[in-house]
């Protein structure tokens, strides 16, 4: 029970970081292009985790067999996820992305149910749907609708949602064989190599190499990259890998919708944006959905444990 409660606390912290990351991403992209931002973001992440490994705060131990298992995970996240998300946002509106991303917990429920045989009760399924409705409600009442003329962007955003669901499911599966630090180190290293190679190749091809370093003259860009690199990439990776070693993928994924609530609160506190009654109602639906998904999940696990203990007692007799 204590382990599960700790996982829930970490999941709330994770959602809070992600919710604020949208604000810092906007600030960073205002000074640089998306690909360079990703390159710098994962450079910071990898340098920090490399230092932690060097001083033995994080211990890693890989074999050739383990590397083969981690490659697909690191290709899903961060590589494919950020590629689909970045170019999806380029070819679609951010509101489209917000609405489509809300379905990620449902996709995770389906994929984890199929591959990991995770069982969820009817109440859990209804709670997940409730949280999804909460996110969609907030976007729709703000006048947002899915623009089908931006079909390419929508497909890419949907692919990023599928990648997230697959990553969450795979992490849950690999959690028994790897520590959170081992998975995060490999993931940050992959992101560092792929995004820097892509960014440098693009600049060399276009003859704009000096522009690669120009954004570092802005303190706003530096603060944004430090937040995105340390908290929104490295810390969230360590958190999600830790959380998924303690609770089901479907229970973890629904917490992602809490980031919408955090984004609304951050907009009000930092950008002085107005909070409407619809924002509050949608946020309540999201929170109730998150609570319901994990409450009924914990209740079910408890009943199974009690039942097994009862049968064990009978066998002893």
HELIX and SHEET records of a PDB file:
HELIX    1   1 UNK A    2  UNK A   29  1                                  28    
HELIX    2   2 UNK A   34  UNK A   54  1                                  21    
HELIX    3   3 UNK A   64  UNK A   74  1                                  11    
HELIX    4   4 UNK A   75  UNK A   80  3                                   6    
HELIX    5   5 UNK A   81  UNK A   90  1                                  10    
HELIX    6   6 UNK A   94  UNK A  101  1                                   8    
HELIX    7   7 UNK A  104  UNK A  115  1                                  12    
HELIX    8   8 UNK A  122  UNK A  141  1                                  20    
HELIX    9   9 UNK A  148  UNK A  150  5                                   3    
HELIX   10  10 UNK A  151  UNK A  174  1                                  24    
HELIX   11  11 UNK A  180  UNK A  206  1                                  27    
HELIX   12  12 UNK A  211  UNK A  214  1                                   4    
HELIX   13  13 UNK A  215  UNK A  217  5                                   3    
HELIX   14  14 UNK A  219  UNK A  226  1                                   8    
HELIX   15  15 UNK A  227  UNK A  235  3                                   9    
HELIX   16  16 UNK A  236  UNK A  243  1                                   8    
HELIX   17  17 UNK A  249  UNK A  253  1                                   5    
HELIX   18  18 UNK A  254  UNK A  257  5                                   4    
HELIX   19  19 UNK A  258  UNK A  270  1                                  13    
HELIX   20  20 UNK A  277  UNK A  316  1                                  40    
END                                                                             
